[in-house]
Amino acid sequence: MRKVTAFIAGLVFGLGLLLSGMTNPTKVLGFLDLAGQWDPSLALVMLGAIAAAWWPFHWAIKQPRSLLGSPLQLPTRRDIDRRLVGGGLLFGIGWGIAGICPGPGLTLLLTPHWQAWVFVLAMVVGMLGFQWLEARRSR
């Protein structure tokens, strides 16, 4: 049941990304172009997502388990450290260069855009590099 639920949630998320325009790199880059022809439509998408997630998130904070019985693993840290800022900068730079972030990148793999494959490959290399650095750091 958990795998079916995860599959359906992923399908709904991917469909939402497609319908909102988040998978269109040109639209995303237009949103990021504050000094040029700024397209504010994705800001409305983000505000809608925040509004839709507000109540379920506040409900989840008070629950020890998910609706399907799995333990909830919500983040507990609230500090802003060098690693968080560096990761945010790296993510933002990549988003600004490609106009794609991880969710839309995976969704775009189902389209004929070869750039999505390059993006996802770079993302996987970055994730593996991070794991390698973390393993090396903990030794």
C-alpha positions as a Python dict, from the first residue, in 0.01 Angstrom:
ca = {
    (1, 'M'): (0, 0, 0),
    (2, 'R'): (286, 242, 78),
    (3, 'K'): (441, 194, -264),
    (4, 'V'): (108, 254, -436),
    (5, 'T'): (50, 566, -227),
    (6, 'A'): (403, 693, -301),
    (7, 'F'): (351, 626, -672),
    (8, 'I'): (19, 816, -675),
    (9, 'A'): (169, 1106, -477),
    (10, 'G'): (461, 1123, -723),
    (11, 'L'): (221, 1115, -1016),
    (12, 'V'): (12, 1399, -871),
    (13, 'F'): (329, 1598, -792),
    (14, 'G'): (465, 1550, -1144),
    (15, 'L'): (132, 1646, -1298),
    (16, 'G'): (125, 1957, -1081),
    (17, 'L'): (475, 2049, -1199),
    (18, 'L'): (367, 2008, -1562),
    (19, 'L'): (42, 2204, -1525),
    (20, 'S'): (206, 2490, -1332),
    (21, 'G'): (482, 2540, -1588),
    (22, 'M'): (761, 2446, -1347),
    (23, 'T'): (898, 2199, -1603),
    (24, 'N'): (942, 2471, -1865),
    (25, 'P'): (1299, 2604, -1826),
    (26, 'T'): (1214, 2918, -2025),
    (27, 'K'): (929, 3002, -1787),
    (28, 'V'): (1151, 2936, -1482),
    (29, 'L'): (1431, 3153, -1621),
    (30, 'G'): (1171, 3426, -1688),
    (31, 'F'): (1071, 3405, -1323),
    (32, 'L'): (1436, 3437, -1216),
    (33, 'D'): (1499, 3735, -1451),
    (34, 'L'): (1423, 4010, -1200),
    (35, 'A'): (1612, 4277, -1397),
    (36, 'G'): (1458, 4190, -1735),
    (37, 'Q'): (1114, 4068, -1837),
    (38, 'W'): (1014, 3914, -1506),
    (39, 'D'): (735, 3654, -1515),
    (40, 'P'): (568, 3648, -1170),
    (41, 'S'): (339, 3352, -1246),
    (42, 'L'): (562, 3097, -1073),
    (43, 'A'): (556, 3309, -756),
    (44, 'L'): (181, 3251, -753),
    (45, 'V'): (240, 2877, -799),
    (46, 'M'): (480, 2878, -503),
    (47, 'L'): (238, 3077, -286),
    (48, 'G'): (-39, 2832, -375),
    (49, 'A'): (185, 2537, -283),
    (50, 'I'): (275, 2696, 51),
    (51, 'A'): (-91, 2768, 125),
    (52, 'A'): (-193, 2411, 35),
    (53, 'A'): (82, 2258, 250),
    (54, 'W'): (37, 2482, 555),
    (55, 'W'): (-238, 2290, 737),
    (56, 'P'): (-109, 1937, 664),
    (57, 'F'): (241, 2037, 778),
    (58, 'H'): (114, 2185, 1105),
    (59, 'W'): (-95, 1872, 1160),
    (60, 'A'): (209, 1648, 1090),
    (61, 'I'): (427, 1831, 1343),
    (62, 'K'): (200, 1704, 1621),
    (63, 'Q'): (183, 1343, 1496),
    (64, 'P'): (431, 1065, 1577),
    (65, 'R'): (329, 865, 1266),
    (66, 'S'): (207, 927, 913),
    (67, 'L'): (-143, 836, 798),
    (68, 'L'): (-4, 502, 676),
    (69, 'G'): (169, 429, 1007),
    (70, 'S'): (531, 513, 924),
    (71, 'P'): (729, 720, 1173),
    (72, 'L'): (745, 1087, 1071),
    (73, 'Q'): (1098, 1216, 1024),
    (74, 'L'): (1065, 1592, 1014),
    (75, 'P'): (1374, 1813, 1037),
    (76, 'T'): (1452, 1939, 1384),
    (77, 'R'): (1744, 2175, 1317),
    (78, 'R'): (1661, 2542, 1281),
    (79, 'D'): (2007, 2696, 1266),
    (80, 'I'): (2158, 2848, 955),
    (81, 'D'): (2512, 2726, 906),
    (82, 'R'): (2776, 2747, 636),
    (83, 'R'): (2675, 2415, 480),
    (84, 'L'): (2309, 2522, 447),
    (85, 'V'): (2402, 2855, 288),
    (86, 'G'): (2653, 2687, 55),
    (87, 'G'): (2403, 2423, -52),
    (88, 'G'): (2136, 2688, -110),
    (89, 'L'): (2377, 2893, -321),
    (90, 'L'): (2480, 2589, -524),
    (91, 'F'): (2115, 2493, -577),
    (92, 'G'): (2022, 2850, -677),
    (93, 'I'): (2312, 2885, -918),
    (94, 'G'): (2224, 2553, -1084),
    (95, 'W'): (1856, 2652, -1102),
    (96, 'G'): (1950, 2988, -1255),
    (97, 'I'): (2179, 2834, -1515),
    (98, 'A'): (1956, 2546, -1623),
    (99, 'G'): (1608, 2671, -1532),
    (100, 'I'): (1544, 2324, -1389),
    (101, 'C'): (1537, 2193, -1032),
    (102, 'P'): (1529, 1825, -922),
    (103, 'G'): (1153, 1753, -933),
    (104, 'P'): (1095, 1905, -1276),
    (105, 'G'): (1424, 1754, -1395),
    (106, 'L'): (1297, 1405, -1320),
    (107, 'T'): (961, 1487, -1477),
    (108, 'L'): (1135, 1613, -1791),
    (109, 'L'): (1304, 1275, -1838),
    (110, 'L'): (974, 1162, -1994),
    (111, 'T'): (1002, 1430, -2264),
    (112, 'P'): (1234, 1454, -2567),
    (113, 'H'): (1447, 1726, -2399),
    (114, 'W'): (1802, 1586, -2390),
    (115, 'Q'): (1898, 1869, -2154),
    (116, 'A'): (1695, 1700, -1880),
    (117, 'W'): (1918, 1392, -1905),
    (118, 'V'): (2229, 1610, -1874),
    (119, 'F'): (2076, 1790, -1574),
    (120, 'V'): (1976, 1468, -1395),
    (121, 'L'): (2317, 1313, -1464),
    (122, 'A'): (2486, 1623, -1315),
    (123, 'M'): (2247, 1606, -1018),
    (124, 'V'): (2332, 1239, -953),
    (125, 'V'): (2705, 1313, -981),
    (126, 'G'): (2659, 1597, -730),
    (127, 'M'): (2469, 1370, -490),
    (128, 'L'): (2734, 1100, -513),
    (129, 'G'): (3006, 1361, -464),
    (130, 'F'): (2829, 1487, -152),
    (131, 'Q'): (2802, 1132, -13),
    (132, 'W'): (3171, 1077, -80),
    (133, 'L'): (3265, 1404, 92),
    (134, 'E'): (3042, 1325, 391),
    (135, 'A'): (3194, 977, 427),
    (136, 'R'): (3542, 1124, 405),
    (137, 'R'): (3452, 1397, 656),
    (138, 'S'): (3318, 1148, 912),
    (139, 'R'): (3639, 941, 907),
}
